[in-house]
Amino acid sequence: MPLLVPPAPAPALRSVLAALGSPTAVREARTPALRSAQGPLSPELALPLHVLDRMVPTGRPPRTRLTGWRFLIRSGDRTVAAADTMLTPDGWAFSHFCEGPYIASSERALRQAETMNGRYQPRLLSVPELYMLNLWLHGEPEADASDDMPLPTDVLVPLAPAPPGIASHHPHPVADLLTVLTNRLNPAPLLGQPA
């Protein structure tokens, strides 16, 4: 079933295009693949980037915050980097270029999601405390990309590298993985230790 990718805000796209058109921004990027890319660079497939707010075992579903949009940067037929944007008081602005294992892992998870049953809106969900990034398949494909509440029908796919004990590229119902993450972030006190 095809994924329904929400359109990125036009100012976010313009900021990435401006950064790609700036020899200084590309030359000073900490991405060797971007600096050595031959030919034109183009931003493709932008995904909303959410951050999971601090999780505590309250029984209420956690909330997320839309913090940016991530664009995959292609050179010819391959993805060489990503460009992140962020929301500022003046609107969407270019943040930085990046590369690393999450780029290829994102592409792999998106291909995997295309074969799943159901219709989803793809997003990225960061869990900074665990240095973890997930492909978040939101169960309302036409929802506003800034919606901050995971739905029971949502699926999370941990991207590689995932934290120890969590399998990369294994789709999880949102409630199941969030329970694991909550327990990981809020371990039970040891016996004899004050709570």
Secondary structure, 3 states (H helix, E strand, C coil): CCCCCCCCCHHHHHHHHHHHCCHHHHHCCCCHHHHHCCCCEEEEEEEEEEEECCCCCCCCCCCEEEEEEEEEEEECCEEEEEEEEEEECCEEEEEEEECCHHHHHHHHHHHHHHCCCCCCEEEEEEEHHHCEEEEEEECCCCCCCCCCCCCCCCEEEECCCCCCCCCCCCCEEHHHHHHHHHHHHCCCCCCCCCC
